[in-house]
Amino acid sequence: METIALHTRIALGHEADYVREHQKIPEDLDPVLRRAGVHSWRIWRDGRDLFHLVEVEDYRAMRQMLAASPANQRWQEHINQFLEVADSYAGDDTGIEHVWSLPGTGTRP
């Protein structure tokens, strides 16, 4: 299991849109995320900055599977209109670098 942190940024003036659109994701997206190995995906917002925490079996495999998924492609096309930089799922990113964990939590880099 991997825990991956991500950062994205909402386009100016679209904060409420982004939050509204995440009140309920498309019904066909949930099973796709789960088949891709996602156990949980949480998002926090600080102004226009978004911080994601993803618990997933294999992050790179998940990215490849989602890149090929019509349900995810539709969602990305929709949600990316509210973001500063669209996510194409083309890269092989590894998320935000993990620097430190409180000892004893079991989440060391």
N, CA, C and O atoms as CSV, one atom per row, in Angstrom:
chain,resi,resn,atom,element,x,y,z
A,1,MET,N,N,0.849,-1.183,0.000
A,1,MET,CA,C,0.000,0.000,0.000
A,1,MET,C,C,0.891,1.241,0.000
A,1,MET,O,O,1.885,1.302,0.723
A,2,GLU,N,N,0.529,2.215,-0.805
A,2,GLU,CA,C,1.248,3.484,-0.865
A,2,GLU,C,C,0.326,4.599,-0.383
A,2,GLU,O,O,-0.883,4.566,-0.614
A,3,THR,N,N,0.909,5.579,0.286
A,3,THR,CA,C,0.200,6.803,0.628
A,3,THR,C,C,0.885,7.914,-0.138
A,3,THR,O,O,2.070,8.180,0.065
A,4,ILE,N,N,0.136,8.567,-1.023
A,4,ILE,CA,C,0.676,9.583,-1.916
A,4,ILE,C,C,-0.006,10.912,-1.620
A,4,ILE,O,O,-1.232,10.983,-1.527
A,5,ALA,N,N,0.799,11.971,-1.472
A,5,ALA,CA,C,0.270,13.327,-1.311
A,5,ALA,C,C,0.421,14.057,-2.637
A,5,ALA,O,O,1.446,13.945,-3.311
A,6,LEU,N,N,-0.608,14.802,-2.999
A,6,LEU,CA,C,-0.606,15.560,-4.250
A,6,LEU,C,C,-1.019,17.000,-3.962
A,6,LEU,O,O,-1.676,17.279,-2.959
A,7,HIS,N,N,-0.630,17.905,-4.845
A,7,HIS,CA,C,-1.019,19.307,-4.729
A,7,HIS,C,C,-1.563,19.763,-6.075
A,7,HIS,O,O,-0.933,19.544,-7.109
A,8,THR,N,N,-2.719,20.389,-6.063
A,8,THR,CA,C,-3.271,21.034,-7.244
A,8,THR,C,C,-3.758,22.408,-6.824
A,8,THR,O,O,-3.803,22.720,-5.634
A,9,ARG,N,N,-4.120,23.226,-7.794
A,9,ARG,CA,C,-4.546,24.599,-7.491
A,9,ARG,C,C,-5.793,24.931,-8.302
A,9,ARG,O,O,-5.851,24.699,-9.510
A,10,ILE,N,N,-6.782,25.476,-7.613
A,10,ILE,CA,C,-8.037,25.887,-8.251
A,10,ILE,C,C,-7.802,27.181,-9.031
A,10,ILE,O,O,-7.102,28.076,-8.559
A,11,ALA,N,N,-8.387,27.274,-10.220
A,11,ALA,CA,C,-8.316,28.501,-11.010
A,11,ALA,C,C,-9.045,29.620,-10.270
A,11,ALA,O,O,-10.065,29.392,-9.621
A,12,LEU,N,N,-8.510,30.815,-10.377
A,12,LEU,CA,C,-9.064,31.980,-9.695
A,12,LEU,C,C,-10.560,32.120,-9.969
A,12,LEU,O,O,-10.999,32.122,-11.119
A,13,GLY,N,N,-11.326,32.237,-8.896
A,13,GLY,CA,C,-12.764,32.426,-9.004
A,13,GLY,C,C,-13.574,31.144,-9.087
A,13,GLY,O,O,-14.801,31.202,-9.159
A,14,HIS,N,N,-12.920,29.983,-9.079
A,14,HIS,CA,C,-13.631,28.711,-9.223
A,14,HIS,C,C,-13.631,27.866,-7.945
A,14,HIS,O,O,-13.916,26.669,-7.995
A,15,GLU,N,N,-13.314,28.480,-6.806
A,15,GLU,CA,C,-13.262,27.741,-5.547
A,15,GLU,C,C,-14.598,27.062,-5.240
A,15,GLU,O,O,-14.634,25.866,-4.951
A,16,ALA,N,N,-15.679,27.810,-5.302
A,16,ALA,CA,C,-17.007,27.256,-4.986
A,16,ALA,C,C,-17.399,26.180,-6.002
A,16,ALA,O,O,-18.027,25.186,-5.639
A,17,ASP,N,N,-17.032,26.375,-7.272
A,17,ASP,CA,C,-17.342,25.380,-8.304
A,17,ASP,C,C,-16.669,24.052,-7.989
A,17,ASP,O,O,-17.296,22.995,-8.064
A,18,TYR,N,N,-15.387,24.112,-7.636
A,18,TYR,CA,C,-14.635,22.890,-7.352
A,18,TYR,C,C,-15.234,22.144,-6.166
A,18,TYR,O,O,-15.419,20.928,-6.216
A,19,VAL,N,N,-15.530,22.871,-5.115
A,19,VAL,CA,C,-16.113,22.250,-3.925
A,19,VAL,C,C,-17.481,21.654,-4.268
A,19,VAL,O,O,-17.779,20.525,-3.878
A,20,ARG,N,N,-18.301,22.396,-4.984
A,20,ARG,CA,C,-19.635,21.918,-5.371
A,20,ARG,C,C,-19.547,20.633,-6.188
A,20,ARG,O,O,-20.303,19.693,-5.942
A,21,GLU,N,N,-18.641,20.582,-7.148
A,21,GLU,CA,C,-18.524,19.425,-8.026
A,21,GLU,C,C,-18.028,18.183,-7.294
A,21,GLU,O,O,-18.208,17.065,-7.775
A,22,HIS,N,N,-17.407,18.374,-6.135
A,22,HIS,CA,C,-16.936,17.224,-5.361
A,22,HIS,C,C,-17.924,16.786,-4.282
A,22,HIS,O,O,-17.629,15.877,-3.507
A,23,GLN,N,N,-19.079,17.416,-4.227
A,23,GLN,CA,C,-20.096,16.952,-3.278
A,23,GLN,C,C,-20.532,15.538,-3.619
A,23,GLN,O,O,-20.881,14.754,-2.737
A,24,LYS,N,N,-20.511,15.218,-4.920
A,24,LYS,CA,C,-20.827,13.867,-5.383
A,24,LYS,C,C,-20.129,13.662,-6.711
A,24,LYS,O,O,-20.414,14.353,-7.690
A,25,ILE,N,N,-19.203,12.697,-6.737
A,25,ILE,CA,C,-18.521,12.408,-7.994
A,25,ILE,C,C,-19.422,11.510,-8.852
A,25,ILE,O,O,-20.345,10.889,-8.326
A,26,PRO,N,N,-19.170,11.434,-10.148
A,26,PRO,CA,C,-19.996,10.589,-11.013
A,26,PRO,C,C,-20.036,9.139,-10.524
A,26,PRO,O,O,-19.033,8.599,-10.057
A,27,GLU,N,N,-21.207,8.524,-10.641
A,27,GLU,CA,C,-21.381,7.145,-10.154
A,27,GLU,C,C,-20.446,6.158,-10.830
A,27,GLU,O,O,-20.022,5.188,-10.201
A,28,ASP,N,N,-20.116,6.381,-12.095
A,28,ASP,CA,C,-19.239,5.434,-12.783
A,28,ASP,C,C,-17.766,5.623,-12.436
A,28,ASP,O,O,-16.943,4.779,-12.790
A,29,LEU,N,N,-17.415,6.720,-11.747
A,29,LEU,CA,C,-16.020,6.964,-11.389
A,29,LEU,C,C,-15.597,6.192,-10.141
A,29,LEU,O,O,-14.464,5.716,-10.072
A,30,ASP,N,N,-16.472,6.061,-9.167
A,30,ASP,CA,C,-16.132,5.364,-7.916
A,30,ASP,C,C,-15.631,3.942,-8.170
A,30,ASP,O,O,-14.561,3.589,-7.674
A,31,PRO,N,N,-16.361,3.108,-8.926
A,31,PRO,CA,C,-15.856,1.747,-9.148
A,31,PRO,C,C,-14.547,1.712,-9.943
A,31,PRO,O,O,-13.732,0.811,-9.747
A,32,VAL,N,N,-14.341,2.673,-10.827
A,32,VAL,CA,C,-13.094,2.734,-11.587
A,32,VAL,C,C,-11.920,3.010,-10.647
A,32,VAL,O,O,-10.871,2.375,-10.754
A,33,LEU,N,N,-12.101,3.955,-9.730
A,33,LEU,CA,C,-11.047,4.263,-8.761
A,33,LEU,C,C,-10.728,3.042,-7.906
A,33,LEU,O,O,-9.560,2.748,-7.651
A,34,ARG,N,N,-11.747,2.341,-7.470
A,34,ARG,CA,C,-11.537,1.159,-6.618
A,34,ARG,C,C,-10.854,0.027,-7.386
A,34,ARG,O,O,-9.976,-0.645,-6.845
A,35,ARG,N,N,-11.254,-0.188,-8.647
A,35,ARG,CA,C,-10.586,-1.208,-9.469
A,35,ARG,C,C,-9.126,-0.847,-9.726
A,35,ARG,O,O,-8.285,-1.725,-9.923
A,36,ALA,N,N,-8.835,0.448,-9.722
A,36,ALA,CA,C,-7.460,0.910,-9.933
A,36,ALA,C,C,-6.620,0.793,-8.662
A,36,ALA,O,O,-5.443,1.151,-8.660
A,37,GLY,N,N,-7.221,0.293,-7.584
A,37,GLY,CA,C,-6.470,0.059,-6.355
A,37,GLY,C,C,-6.549,1.166,-5.328
A,37,GLY,O,O,-5.823,1.131,-4.335
A,38,VAL,N,N,-7.414,2.155,-5.539
A,38,VAL,CA,C,-7.550,3.250,-4.575
A,38,VAL,C,C,-8.370,2.773,-3.379
A,38,VAL,O,O,-9.485,2.275,-3.536
A,39,HIS,N,N,-7.808,2.931,-2.189
A,39,HIS,CA,C,-8.521,2.590,-0.949
A,39,HIS,C,C,-9.195,3.820,-0.369
A,39,HIS,O,O,-10.295,3.728,0.176
A,40,SER,N,N,-8.541,4.979,-0.481
A,40,SER,CA,C,-9.164,6.238,-0.062
A,40,SER,C,C,-8.491,7.390,-0.798
A,40,SER,O,O,-7.329,7.313,-1.197
A,41,TRP,N,N,-9.264,8.459,-0.963
A,41,TRP,CA,C,-8.748,9.675,-1.602
A,41,TRP,C,C,-9.408,10.836,-0.875
A,41,TRP,O,O,-10.620,11.032,-0.966
A,42,ARG,N,N,-8.604,11.598,-0.157
A,42,ARG,CA,C,-9.117,12.743,0.603
A,42,ARG,C,C,-8.507,14.023,0.053
A,42,ARG,O,O,-7.348,14.046,-0.361
A,43,ILE,N,N,-9.299,15.083,0.055
A,43,ILE,CA,C,-8.841,16.378,-0.460
A,43,ILE,C,C,-9.118,17.449,0.586
A,43,ILE,O,O,-10.220,17.539,1.126
A,44,TRP,N,N,-8.085,18.269,0.864
A,44,TRP,CA,C,-8.224,19.435,1.725
A,44,TRP,C,C,-7.996,20.674,0.872
A,44,TRP,O,O,-7.235,20.645,-0.096
A,45,ARG,N,N,-8.673,21.779,1.248
A,45,ARG,CA,C,-8.516,23.030,0.504
A,45,ARG,C,C,-8.069,24.135,1.445
A,45,ARG,O,O,-8.610,24.286,2.540
A,46,ASP,N,N,-7.078,24.908,1.015
A,46,ASP,CA,C,-6.619,26.104,1.711
A,46,ASP,C,C,-6.608,27.211,0.673
A,46,ASP,O,O,-5.656,27.343,-0.097
A,47,GLY,N,N,-7.669,28.006,0.655
A,47,GLY,CA,C,-7.809,29.004,-0.402
A,47,GLY,C,C,-7.965,28.289,-1.734
A,47,GLY,O,O,-8.907,27.525,-1.938
A,48,ARG,N,N,-7.023,28.550,-2.638
A,48,ARG,CA,C,-7.066,27.906,-3.948
A,48,ARG,C,C,-6.189,26.658,-4.019
A,48,ARG,O,O,-6.206,25.942,-5.020
A,49,ASP,N,N,-5.425,26.398,-2.963
A,49,ASP,CA,C,-4.541,25.231,-2.942
A,49,ASP,C,C,-5.283,23.999,-2.445
A,49,ASP,O,O,-5.991,24.039,-1.439
A,50,LEU,N,N,-5.101,22.898,-3.179
A,50,LEU,CA,C,-5.726,21.626,-2.835
A,50,LEU,C,C,-4.628,20.625,-2.491
A,50,LEU,O,O,-3.620,20.518,-3.189
A,51,PHE,N,N,-4.845,19.904,-1.411
A,51,PHE,CA,C,-3.914,18.870,-0.981
A,51,PHE,C,C,-4.670,17.554,-0.929
A,51,PHE,O,O,-5.675,17.431,-0.228
A,52,HIS,N,N,-4.183,16.577,-1.671
A,52,HIS,CA,C,-4.819,15.272,-1.787
A,52,HIS,C,C,-3.978,14.258,-1.031
A,52,HIS,O,O,-2.749,14.319,-1.055
A,53,LEU,N,N,-4.633,13.339,-0.368
A,53,LEU,CA,C,-3.951,12.215,0.260
A,53,LEU,C,C,-4.613,10.956,-0.276
A,53,LEU,O,O,-5.788,10.695,-0.018
A,54,VAL,N,N,-3.833,10.174,-1.032
A,54,VAL,CA,C,-4.353,8.995,-1.720
A,54,VAL,C,C,-3.708,7.752,-1.127
A,54,VAL,O,O,-2.483,7.656,-1.052
A,55,GLU,N,N,-4.524,6.812,-0.712
A,55,GLU,CA,C,-4.036,5.506,-0.273
A,55,GLU,C,C,-4.381,4.529,-1.388
A,55,GLU,O,O,-5.551,4.309,-1.702
A,56,VAL,N,N,-3.334,3.943,-1.984
A,56,VAL,CA,C,-3.508,3.157,-3.207
A,56,VAL,C,C,-2.515,2.002,-3.223
A,56,VAL,O,O,-1.417,2.096,-2.674
A,57,GLU,N,N,-2.920,0.921,-3.856
A,57,GLU,CA,C,-2.047,-0.251,-3.957
A,57,GLU,C,C,-0.767,0.077,-4.720
A,57,GLU,O,O,0.328,-0.212,-4.236
A,58,ASP,N,N,-0.887,0.672,-5.897
A,58,ASP,CA,C,0.264,0.982,-6.745
A,58,ASP,C,C,-0.071,2.262,-7.502
A,58,ASP,O,O,-0.867,2.240,-8.440
A,59,TYR,N,N,0.532,3.373,-7.098
A,59,TYR,CA,C,0.172,4.685,-7.636
A,59,TYR,C,C,0.382,4.775,-9.145
A,59,TYR,O,O,-0.500,5.241,-9.866
A,60,ARG,N,N,1.535,4.335,-9.624
A,60,ARG,CA,C,1.800,4.432,-11.067
A,60,ARG,C,C,0.841,3.569,-11.877
A,60,ARG,O,O,0.378,3.987,-12.938
A,61,ALA,N,N,0.541,2.379,-11.390
A,61,ALA,CA,C,-0.426,1.513,-12.077
A,61,ALA,C,C,-1.806,2.163,-12.072
A,61,ALA,O,O,-2.536,2.082,-13.060
A,62,MET,N,N,-2.165,2.807,-10.962
A,62,MET,CA,C,-3.445,3.509,-10.878
A,62,MET,C,C,-3.514,4.607,-11.929
A,62,MET,O,O,-4.519,4.739,-12.628
A,63,ARG,N,N,-2.439,5.401,-12.043
A,63,ARG,CA,C,-2.413,6.500,-13.012
A,63,ARG,C,C,-2.592,5.967,-14.438
A,63,ARG,O,O,-3.333,6.549,-15.230
A,64,GLN,N,N,-1.926,4.880,-14.759
A,64,GLN,CA,C,-2.049,4.309,-16.100
A,64,GLN,C,C,-3.465,3.806,-16.352
A,64,GLN,O,O,-4.026,4.027,-17.425
A,65,MET,N,N,-4.037,3.132,-15.365
A,65,MET,CA,C,-5.396,2.608,-15.522
A,65,MET,C,C,-6.403,3.751,-15.680
A,65,MET,O,O,-7.307,3.676,-16.512
A,66,LEU,N,N,-6.243,4.807,-14.878
A,66,LEU,CA,C,-7.169,5.935,-14.967
A,66,LEU,C,C,-7.011,6.699,-16.280
A,66,LEU,O,O,-7.989,7.221,-16.815
A,67,ALA,N,N,-5.786,6.767,-16.801
A,67,ALA,CA,C,-5.564,7.453,-18.077
A,67,ALA,C,C,-6.344,6.788,-19.203
A,67,ALA,O,O,-6.756,7.454,-20.153
A,68,ALA,N,N,-6.548,5.480,-19.101
A,68,ALA,CA,C,-7.251,4.722,-20.137
A,68,ALA,C,C,-8.747,4.597,-19.879
A,68,ALA,O,O,-9.468,4.043,-20.709
A,69,SER,N,N,-9.221,5.093,-18.762
A,69,SER,CA,C,-10.626,4.926,-18.378
A,69,SER,C,C,-11.515,6.026,-18.955
A,69,SER,O,O,-11.281,7.203,-18.684
A,70,PRO,N,N,-12.537,5.666,-19.748
A,70,PRO,CA,C,-13.469,6.679,-20.248
A,70,PRO,C,C,-14.160,7.455,-19.119
A,70,PRO,O,O,-14.389,8.657,-19.255
A,71,ALA,N,N,-14.492,6.791,-18.018
A,71,ALA,CA,C,-15.145,7.489,-16.897
A,71,ALA,C,C,-14.209,8.541,-16.319
A,71,ALA,O,O,-14.644,9.656,-16.030
A,72,ASN,N,N,-12.937,8.212,-16.146
A,72,ASN,CA,C,-11.983,9.186,-15.622
A,72,ASN,C,C,-11.698,10.278,-16.644
A,72,ASN,O,O,-11.545,11.442,-16.273
A,73,GLN,N,N,-11.626,9.925,-17.913
A,73,GLN,CA,C,-11.400,10.936,-18.949
A,73,GLN,C,C,-12.511,11.981,-18.935
A,73,GLN,O,O,-12.247,13.179,-19.036
A,74,ARG,N,N,-13.767,11.515,-18.809
A,74,ARG,CA,C,-14.906,12.454,-18.730
A,74,ARG,C,C,-14.792,13.331,-17.494
A,74,ARG,O,O,-15.003,14.541,-17.571
A,75,TRP,N,N,-14.454,12.726,-16.340
A,75,TRP,CA,C,-14.335,13.482,-15.090
A,75,TRP,C,C,-13.209,14.514,-15.206
A,75,TRP,O,O,-13.386,15.669,-14.819
A,76,GLN,N,N,-12.061,14.105,-15.733
A,76,GLN,CA,C,-10.942,15.038,-15.855
A,76,GLN,C,C,-11.290,16.201,-16.779
A,76,GLN,O,O,-10.965,17.350,-16.480
A,77,GLU,N,N,-11.940,15.912,-17.882
A,77,GLU,CA,C,-12.346,16.983,-18.799
A,77,GLU,C,C,-13.265,17.970,-18.088
A,77,GLU,O,O,-13.157,19.180,-18.288
A,78,HIS,N,N,-14.164,17.457,-17.262
A,78,HIS,CA,C,-15.101,18.308,-16.528
A,78,HIS,C,C,-14.402,19.081,-15.411
A,78,HIS,O,O,-14.509,20.306,-15.358
A,79,ILE,N,N,-13.686,18.390,-14.515
A,79,ILE,CA,C,-13.147,19.032,-13.319
A,79,ILE,C,C,-11.955,19.928,-13.644
A,79,ILE,O,O,-11.701,20.899,-12.931
A,80,ASN,N,N,-11.219,19.614,-14.712
A,80,ASN,CA,C,-10.048,20.417,-15.066
A,80,ASN,C,C,-10.397,21.841,-15.463
A,80,ASN,O,O,-9.533,22.717,-15.425
A,81,GLN,N,N,-11.645,22.093,-15.843
A,81,GLN,CA,C,-12.033,23.457,-16.178
A,81,GLN,C,C,-11.965,24.375,-14.962
A,81,GLN,O,O,-11.951,25.597,-15.109
A,82,PHE,N,N,-11.922,23.796,-13.763
A,82,PHE,CA,C,-11.872,24.580,-12.539
A,82,PHE,C,C,-10.461,24.654,-11.948
A,82,PHE,O,O,-10.264,25.278,-10.905
A,83,LEU,N,N,-9.474,24.024,-12.603
A,83,LEU,CA,C,-8.105,23.985,-12.087
A,83,LEU,C,C,-7.176,24.870,-12.907
A,83,LEU,O,O,-7.419,25.115,-14.088
A,84,GLU,N,N,-6.109,25.346,-12.269
A,84,GLU,CA,C,-5.111,26.150,-12.969
A,84,GLU,C,C,-4.380,25.342,-14.024
A,84,GLU,O,O,-4.171,25.816,-15.140
A,85,VAL,N,N,-3.994,24.130,-13.678
A,85,VAL,CA,C,-3.263,23.252,-14.593
A,85,VAL,C,C,-4.025,21.938,-14.687
A,85,VAL,O,O,-4.292,21.287,-13.677
A,86,ALA,N,N,-4.366,21.562,-15.891
A,86,ALA,CA,C,-5.097,20.311,-16.102
A,86,ALA,C,C,-4.171,19.125,-15.908
A,86,ALA,O,O,-2.988,19.194,-16.239
A,87,ASP,N,N,-4.703,18.042,-15.374
A,87,ASP,CA,C,-3.940,16.804,-15.184
A,87,ASP,C,C,-4.235,15.889,-16.363
A,87,ASP,O,O,-5.372,15.461,-16.561
A,88,SER,N,N,-3.203,15.593,-17.142
A,88,SER,CA,C,-3.383,14.767,-18.339
A,88,SER,C,C,-3.184,13.280,-18.056
A,88,SER,O,O,-3.510,12.445,-18.900
A,89,TYR,N,N,-2.655,12.938,-16.882
A,89,TYR,CA,C,-2.312,11.561,-16.524
A,89,TYR,C,C,-1.241,11.006,-17.449
A,89,TYR,O,O,-1.081,9.790,-17.554
A,90,ALA,N,N,-0.506,11.889,-18.124
A,90,ALA,CA,C,0.529,11.444,-19.056
A,90,ALA,C,C,1.876,11.214,-18.375
A,90,ALA,O,O,2.698,10.449,-18.878
A,91,GLY,N,N,2.107,11.864,-17.245
A,91,GLY,CA,C,3.411,11.777,-16.600
A,91,GLY,C,C,3.538,10.586,-15.671
A,91,GLY,O,O,2.594,9.824,-15.460
A,92,ASP,N,N,4.724,10.454,-15.129
A,92,ASP,CA,C,4.957,9.377,-14.163
A,92,ASP,C,C,5.342,9.983,-12.815
A,92,ASP,O,O,6.301,9.559,-12.172
A,93,ASP,N,N,4.562,10.991,-12.406
A,93,ASP,CA,C,4.852,11.679,-11.153
A,93,ASP,C,C,4.763,10.720,-9.966
A,93,ASP,O,O,4.175,9.643,-10.057
A,94,THR,N,N,5.353,11.133,-8.873
A,94,THR,CA,C,5.311,10.331,-7.653
A,94,THR,C,C,4.680,11.101,-6.500
A,94,THR,O,O,4.766,10.675,-5.349
A,95,GLY,N,N,4.055,12.221,-6.800
A,95,GLY,CA,C,3.414,13.014,-5.762
A,95,GLY,C,C,4.401,13.929,-5.055
A,95,GLY,O,O,5.532,14.115,-5.504
A,96,ILE,N,N,3.957,14.492,-3.948
A,96,ILE,CA,C,4.775,15.398,-3.146
A,96,ILE,C,C,5.769,14.568,-2.335
A,96,ILE,O,O,5.424,13.516,-1.797
A,97,GLU,N,N,6.988,15.053,-2.256
A,97,GLU,CA,C,8.013,14.333,-1.499
A,97,GLU,C,C,7.658,14.256,-0.016
A,97,GLU,O,O,7.327,15.264,0.609
A,98,HIS,N,N,7.732,13.052,0.534
A,98,HIS,CA,C,7.501,12.839,1.964
A,98,HIS,C,C,8.787,13.173,2.698
A,98,HIS,O,O,9.836,12.599,2.405
A,99,VAL,N,N,8.717,14.093,3.648
A,99,VAL,CA,C,9.899,14.567,4.338
A,99,VAL,C,C,9.992,14.034,5.762
A,99,VAL,O,O,11.078,13.673,6.214
A,100,TRP,N,N,8.876,13.979,6.471
A,100,TRP,CA,C,8.927,13.631,7.885
A,100,TRP,C,C,7.602,13.054,8.345
A,100,TRP,O,O,6.544,13.430,7.840
A,101,SER,N,N,7.659,12.142,9.304
A,101,SER,CA,C,6.480,11.602,9.983
A,101,SER,C,C,6.787,11.539,11.473
A,101,SER,O,O,7.939,11.354,11.866
A,102,LEU,N,N,5.787,11.689,12.279
A,102,LEU,CA,C,5.937,11.534,13.720
A,102,LEU,C,C,6.355,10.105,14.013
A,102,LEU,O,O,5.661,9.181,13.589
A,103,PRO,N,N,7.471,9.874,14.729
A,103,PRO,CA,C,7.909,8.505,15.011
A,103,PRO,C,C,6.791,7.675,15.663
A,103,PRO,O,O,6.032,8.146,16.510
A,104,GLY,N,N,6.737,6.419,15.216
A,104,GLY,CA,C,5.747,5.525,15.775
A,104,GLY,C,C,4.450,5.452,14.999
A,104,GLY,O,O,3.574,4.650,15.322
A,105,THR,N,N,4.319,6.288,13.974
A,105,THR,CA,C,3.088,6.278,13.186
A,105,THR,C,C,3.126,5.211,12.099
A,105,THR,O,O,2.089,4.881,11.524
A,106,GLY,N,N,4.295,4.672,11.814
A,106,GLY,CA,C,4.408,3.636,10.796
A,106,GLY,C,C,4.414,4.153,9.389
A,106,GLY,O,O,4.256,3.367,8.455
A,107,THR,N,N,4.592,5.451,9.188
A,107,THR,CA,C,4.586,6.022,7.836
A,107,THR,C,C,5.894,6.753,7.579
A,107,THR,O,O,5.889,7.961,7.340
A,108,ARG,N,N,6.974,6.067,7.621
A,108,ARG,CA,C,8.278,6.664,7.329
A,108,ARG,C,C,8.584,6.532,5.846
A,108,ARG,O,O,8.154,5.579,5.196
A,109,PRO,N,N,9.328,7.494,5.314
A,109,PRO,CA,C,9.659,7.428,3.869
A,109,PRO,C,C,10.476,6.202,3.522
A,109,PRO,O,O,10.830,6.005,2.359
